[in-house]
Amino acid sequence: MTIEIFNNQKKFKIPKAKIKSITLKFLKHLNIDKNCILTVTFVSQAKIKQLNRKYFKKSGDTDVIALESGDFKNKALNNYLGDIIISPEKAKQNCRRFGTTPERELFLYVAHGLLHLLGYDDLKKKNRMKMERKQQKLLDLYGKN
């Protein structure tokens, strides 16, 4: 598995080694092809807001965006799973709100993004609950600080 971590913001220090390690564990647990390629990119809140508007036509804040490769399911064509884009600034805000740590929030966003890339959605309550259970299981198994 190839996981590339990019930090395109300067406000927060990113624990790249921990992010890569947890992402590998999540991918293995989810039985993702060992030859897959994934990027995780950390951006400013302004940038993620801009991307949210561009790709999803939403003007509000968000914490994580998952952009999938349309060809991932056809492994003969491509083994690129997609991109997870995360706002560490939102993680900092949300950790206060939910009583967690910034690192735990970042792990949550990675899990959430991966599940989106695998076809999970959180638009309807039933689907959101299923997705939340799955991401919580990943965090419980591998996301210990």
SVG drawing of the C-alpha trace seen along z (x, -y; Angstrom):
<svg xmlns="http://www.w3.org/2000/svg" viewBox="-32 -31 39 39">
<polyline fill="none" stroke="black" stroke-width="0.4" points="0.0,0.0 1.3,-3.4 0.1,-6.2 1.3,-9.7 0.9,-12.3 1.0,-16.0 0.8,-19.0 -0.2,-22.0 -1.0,-24.2 1.3,-25.9 -1.0,-26.5 -0.7,-23.0 2.0,-20.4 0.8,-17.1 2.0,-13.7 2.7,-12.3 4.1,-9.0 1.1,-8.3 -1.3,-9.3 0.4,-6.9 0.5,-4.1 -3.2,-4.4 -4.2,-4.7 -2.3,-1.4 -4.1,0.3 -7.5,-0.9 -6.8,0.2 -5.7,3.6 -8.7,4.0 -11.0,3.0 -9.3,5.5 -8.2,3.0 -6.0,4.2 -2.4,4.1 -1.4,2.4 -3.7,-0.6 -2.5,-4.2 -4.0,-6.8 -3.2,-10.4 -4.0,-12.2 -3.6,-16.0 -3.9,-18.5 -5.1,-22.0 -6.2,-25.2 -9.8,-25.8 -10.1,-28.3 -8.8,-25.8 -11.1,-22.9 -14.1,-25.4 -13.1,-26.3 -12.8,-22.6 -16.2,-21.8 -17.8,-24.5 -16.0,-23.4 -16.7,-19.6 -19.9,-19.5 -21.5,-22.9 -21.7,-23.5 -20.6,-26.8 -20.2,-25.7 -17.3,-24.5 -16.3,-20.9 -13.6,-18.7 -12.9,-16.1 -13.4,-15.6 -13.0,-12.3 -12.4,-12.4 -12.5,-8.9 -10.8,-7.6 -13.5,-6.5 -11.3,-3.6 -10.5,-2.0 -13.0,0.8 -11.5,1.8 -8.1,2.8 -6.8,3.6 -7.0,-0.1 -6.0,-1.7 -5.1,-1.0 -5.5,-4.7 -8.1,-4.7 -8.4,-8.5 -7.7,-11.5 -8.6,-12.4 -8.4,-16.1 -8.5,-17.1 -8.7,-20.4 -6.5,-20.3 -8.1,-23.6 -11.5,-22.0 -10.0,-19.1 -8.8,-21.6 -12.2,-23.2 -14.0,-19.8 -11.8,-18.3 -12.9,-21.0 -16.5,-20.5 -16.5,-16.7 -14.0,-16.3 -11.4,-14.5 -7.8,-15.3 -6.8,-16.9 -4.9,-13.6 -8.0,-11.5 -10.1,-13.9 -7.5,-13.5 -7.7,-9.7 -11.5,-10.0 -11.3,-12.0 -9.0,-9.5 -11.5,-6.7 -14.4,-8.7 -12.7,-9.6 -11.7,-6.0 -15.3,-4.8 -16.5,-7.4 -13.9,-6.2 -15.3,-2.7 -18.8,-3.8 -20.3,-4.6 -22.4,-7.7 -23.8,-9.7 -26.6,-11.6 -29.5,-9.5 -29.7,-8.8 -29.6,-5.0 -26.5,-5.1 -24.9,-7.7 -25.4,-5.5 -23.9,-2.5 -20.9,-4.6 -20.5,-6.0 -20.5,-2.5 -17.9,-1.3 -15.6,-4.3 -16.0,-3.9 -15.0,-0.3 -11.8,-1.3 -11.0,-3.9 -11.6,-1.5 -9.4,1.1 -6.5,-1.1 -6.9,-4.7 -5.6,-4.6 -3.5,-7.7"/>
</svg>
